[in-house]
Amino acid sequence: MTSEDDRQYAQQRQDQLLVAEAAQLAAGWRFVTVDGIAVECEEDLELYEQVLFAFDEVARGRESRHASTSSRLALGIRSQDADQRIAGLRGRIDALNPRDPWSGRRWEIRDGAR
């Protein structure tokens, strides 16, 4: 593969993700994503569990799902009040976000599933 092939593949993949996310939004799903949420020690595990606990509380009684990688957690809620629930969840996650003395914050928290 050439670098042009790589670029075209990356663009196609990005386009597919945008279409998939638009379909999810149209179906009533709202998401928040946390990047940089790695579990490297007991304290990290406690924070990770607190994020999942907050998600469970906010999503209670609503259709919900989550996906994770080694450094990313995407949380989704589907309901008529999903916007408000995701906003509340985002605030709770922001309050849990650990402070790094060198960079200020460790997690990047953003709307959307990617």
C-alpha positions as CSV (number, residue, x, y, z in Angstrom):
1,M,0.0,0.0,0.0
2,T,1.1,3.5,-0.7
3,S,0.7,6.5,1.5
4,E,-2.1,7.6,-0.8
5,D,-3.8,4.3,-0.3
6,D,-3.4,4.7,3.5
7,R,-4.8,8.2,3.4
8,Q,-7.9,7.1,1.3
9,Y,-8.5,4.1,3.7
10,A,-8.3,6.5,6.7
11,Q,-10.7,8.9,5.1
12,Q,-13.2,6.1,4.2
13,R,-13.0,4.8,7.8
14,Q,-13.6,8.3,9.1
15,D,-16.6,8.7,6.8
16,Q,-18.1,5.4,7.9
17,L,-17.7,6.4,11.6
18,L,-19.5,9.7,10.9
19,V,-22.4,7.9,9.2
20,A,-22.7,5.4,12.0
21,E,-22.7,8.1,14.6
22,A,-25.3,10.1,12.8
23,A,-27.5,6.9,12.6
24,Q,-27.1,6.4,16.4
25,L,-28.0,10.0,17.1
26,A,-31.1,9.7,14.9
27,A,-32.1,6.6,16.8
28,G,-32.0,8.6,20.1
29,W,-28.6,7.5,21.5
30,R,-26.4,10.1,23.2
31,F,-22.8,9.3,24.2
32,V,-19.9,10.6,26.3
33,T,-16.4,9.3,25.7
34,V,-13.5,9.3,28.2
35,D,-10.0,9.0,26.7
36,G,-7.0,8.3,28.8
37,I,-8.8,6.2,31.4
38,A,-6.2,3.6,32.0
39,V,-6.1,1.2,34.9
40,E,-2.5,1.1,36.1
41,C,-2.9,0.9,39.9
42,E,-5.5,0.4,42.6
43,E,-6.5,4.1,42.6
44,D,-7.1,4.0,38.8
45,L,-9.3,0.9,39.2
46,E,-11.3,2.7,41.9
47,L,-11.9,5.8,39.6
48,Y,-12.8,3.5,36.7
49,E,-15.4,1.7,38.9
50,Q,-16.8,5.1,40.1
51,V,-17.3,6.2,36.5
52,L,-19.2,2.9,35.8
53,F,-21.2,3.3,39.0
54,A,-22.1,6.9,38.0
55,F,-23.1,5.6,34.5
56,D,-25.3,2.9,36.0
57,E,-27.1,5.5,38.3
58,V,-27.6,8.0,35.5
59,A,-28.8,5.3,33.0
60,R,-31.0,3.5,35.4
61,G,-34.2,2.4,33.7
62,R,-33.0,3.5,30.3
63,E,-31.5,1.6,27.4
64,S,-27.8,1.9,27.8
65,R,-24.5,0.4,26.6
66,H,-20.8,1.0,26.9
67,A,-17.7,0.0,25.1
68,S,-14.1,0.2,26.1
69,T,-10.5,-0.2,25.0
70,S,-7.4,-0.1,27.1
71,S,-7.6,3.7,27.3
72,R,-11.1,4.7,26.2
73,L,-14.5,4.3,27.6
74,A,-17.6,5.2,25.6
75,L,-21.0,5.4,27.5
76,G,-24.3,5.6,25.8
77,I,-27.9,6.2,26.8
78,R,-31.0,6.0,24.7
79,S,-34.1,7.8,26.0
80,Q,-36.2,10.9,25.6
81,D,-34.1,12.6,28.2
82,A,-30.8,11.3,27.1
83,D,-29.3,14.7,26.5
84,Q,-29.9,15.7,30.1
85,R,-28.7,12.4,31.4
86,I,-25.5,12.5,29.4
87,A,-24.9,16.1,30.5
88,G,-25.3,15.0,34.1
89,L,-23.0,12.0,33.6
90,R,-20.4,14.2,32.0
91,G,-20.4,16.5,35.0
92,R,-20.0,13.6,37.4
93,I,-17.1,12.2,35.3
94,D,-15.5,15.6,35.2
95,A,-15.6,15.7,39.0
96,L,-13.8,12.3,39.1
97,N,-11.2,13.3,36.5
98,P,-7.8,13.0,38.3
99,R,-5.5,16.0,38.4
100,D,-2.1,15.5,37.0
101,P,0.4,18.0,38.5
102,W,2.2,18.3,35.2
103,S,-0.6,18.6,32.6
104,G,-3.6,19.6,34.8
105,R,-5.9,16.8,33.7
106,R,-5.4,13.2,32.7
107,W,-8.7,12.3,31.0
108,E,-10.2,13.9,27.9
109,I,-14.0,13.9,28.2
110,R,-16.1,14.7,25.1
111,D,-19.5,14.2,23.7
112,G,-20.0,11.5,21.1
113,A,-19.0,7.9,20.8
114,R,-15.6,8.3,19.2
